[in-house]
Amino acid sequence: MLLEVVSIKINAPVRKIRLFYNQSNVFSTAYAIFSLSSECIFNDLILIPCSSILKEMKNLTIILMILFMASCSRQGIPPKNPLSELTKLSNPNDDQRNALLILKLKEHDQSRNFKSCPELRELTSDKHPLAPWLLSKYILLCNPEDTFISNISQRLETFPSWSLADLSESIISKSKIPDEIIKAKLTLLDYQKTQKAKIDLLQDAIKIAKKNKLPQEELYKKLEDVSPQYTREVTLENMYDVARDFERNRNFKHARELYRKIVRHKDTSLEDQVKAWERVRMSYKLQRDKETYLKQTQRLVKFLSFKKDNAFGLDKYVEYSITLARIYWTNDQFPKAKARLSRLLKLKELANKHLAQVYFYLGGISEDEDKLETAINFYKKAYTLANDSNEKELASLKDDSLWNISWYYYKEKEYNLSLEWLSKYTEEDSPDYKFYFWKAAILKKVNREDDSQDVIRFLRKADPYGYYGQLSYIYSNELSTLPNSVEKIKYGNDPLSWALYCNLDELAQNILDNDPNTSLSKYYQASYYDKMIFKYFSLSKEKKEDLLRETPLYSFPLAFSDEFINANRSEHVSAPLLMSIARQESAFNPFARSPADAFGLLQLIPAQGERLSKKANIAFKDFNDLYDIEKNISLSSILLEELMKRQNFNFINFVASYNAGENPVHRWRSRNKSLTDIEFIEQIPYSETRNYVKLVTRNYLVYKRLLSKEPFSITDRFFSQGKY
């Protein structure tokens, strides 16, 4: 390998030789320190006689090769000492000094002068794994010459992608050249988590370009791509995208104006008319305007009733008729709901999938009317249609119908009939452990204890951290505690190791975005919980089971635990329960936004955020504030405390109310007073809410096991104990 010697520097009396050499066009340094003793230390690693160096100084090739090998053989691995102990060391080595310098950077108050600029500059010129990031801090804190910053700006694309966000921010902060600032802002776009942050960057860039009479067309095009509401020329082709962007930014008035133009335009296809009308309808739901949402659904069904001669029109007419019937049903308008569904039964062209759905929902409405025999007949018709069909769309409806039939017989205490229908269940790709849990419960009721225990043992093995697997312990035994630590990381000579060691979470996350094959333990240490959970669930079944045996933390992380403790303003809703809800609501993604316009870790809606902020005197401007972790936790914990008190400290009612609202939960409870808490969960008519309650309960049991010092029992009183 060719090495180009740039310079040699000897610092007497310490006699430190610094040799600058060029390796693959990247400047690096190597050095030798020697005293008057007989040995010289090269790069703190290789010892050779000093006399050899002094006598053979002319033989630079040999020296440089030794230096190069020494440099390659030791590339700076994070210290073995915990970061917190480094400040206590009296004589730290190079890697420890480097770590201390990074710690100093992390804790530095930017309003004060940074006093270690020479050391930082030296570290950026060495081959330290975090050199590009260190360079960004050098620019930010040490005020280098303008030419230095310009040089970095010109070579920005050559740096690792994980360092570009920090380098761009430092250039934006310190450069005096408009072109460089605009370029850095454009580079920074890809690293923003929210649309608002991207818009702010582009609008700032446009202002700078205008002020300095620089080209602006590319900037405007990027702004239109990021946020179509800024489109300068709205046409029929781009109108839907523009309207959707207005809607996402909760400017519903402008969004609806554009959607309605699409619906009324003579050149709009039926498909695009329905697509736009659906967004008009949903925009009222997002505003929690239930009355207008219902009216818009009625209008859309009426419009589609004249389009039934078209295959697409017929399919959509049936789909929205079923949707309208479900809205009536939810509002306890049973006659209207049944009338709407009965109209569909008169259609000769009604497909089997829709016919099965109609029978299923007629069964549900009849059950709420307490017409149980009618209900069971409709469920059986739905089951027969779905069971005889090969359509994959009907697989879940077949299981739902089968379950409702067996559940009906269970509530009627006809346990043998219930078992008979449960036995018809066959596992598909993803088994539904509900059938096994209640089969075990019924076997116990009919005094088939051994058979019940066999099912329970299977359930605990197959679903150890699931809702039903853990709930099966209600019949016997205690739930054991769980390991709450992850695999210890082995640090190496790489940027991620140094970022993790120095607790530079944001930097580590940028590195992980460019290295998807990294172990889950590194995602955990980088606090990249949402990506870790996503990565975990993308693994094979066997790999997931292996990891679960190691620790459940990859699926149920103790995420943002300090924030959940410190920002919690509730007396009766504990941090573990808040974490259980956040795990389900957002998978711990602080920037999550749902289709229902709920935001942040605990998926709070803006109207509640505004109300609660006034109550608690917390600053709140708009929905973007809900992306703030601590603010989201504080506001959500106040709401949850309100709910907990109004629901008389019943866990099931509390969780169901957070998902569906309090009025529906009150109605459901009043109709099912004889059911236990666990039985009531199965009776919740909204499938989304029913599953939500089960999953939050699952999460809570896992987190309780992770944080408990001793095993604990689940009893019938577990869900009404008062404090969670």
Buried (B, 14 or more C-beta within 10 A) or exposed (E): EEBEEEEEEEEEEEBEBBBBBEBEEEEBBBBBBBEEEEBBBBBEEBEBEBEBBEEEEEEBEEBBEBBBBBBEEBBBBBBEBEBEEBEEEEEBEBBBBBBBBBBBBEEBEEEEEBEBBEBBBBBBBBBBBBBBBBBBBBBBBBBBEEEBBBEBBEEBEEBBBBBBBBBBBBBBBBBEBBBBBBBBBBBBBEBBEEBBBBBEBBBBBBEBBEEEEBEBEEBBEBBBBBBBBBBEEBEEEBBBBBBBBBBBBBEBEBBBEBBBBBBEBEEBEBEBBBBBBBBBBBBBBBBEBEEBBBEBBBEBBEBBBEBBEBEEBBBBBBBBBBBBBBBBBBEEBBEBBBEBBEBBEEBEEBBBBBBBBBBBBBBBBBBBBEBBEBBBBBBBBBBBBBBEBEBEEBBEBBBBBBBBBBBBBBBEEEBEBBBEBBEBBEEEEEEBBBBBBBBBBBBBBEEBEEBBBEBBEBBBEEBBBBBBBBBBBBBEEEBEBBEBEBBEBEBEBBBBBBBBBBBBBBBBBBBBBEEEEBBBBBBBBBBBBBBBBEBBEEBEEEEBEEBBEBBBBBBBBBBBEEBBBEBBBBEBBBBBBBBBBBBBBBBBBBBBBEEEBBBBBBBBBBEBBBBBBEEEEBEBEEBBBBBBBBBBBBBBBBBBBBBBEEBEBBBBBBBBBBBBEBEBBBBBBEBBEEBEBBBBBBBBBBEEBBBBBBBBBBBBBBBBBBBBEEEBEBEEEBBBEEEB
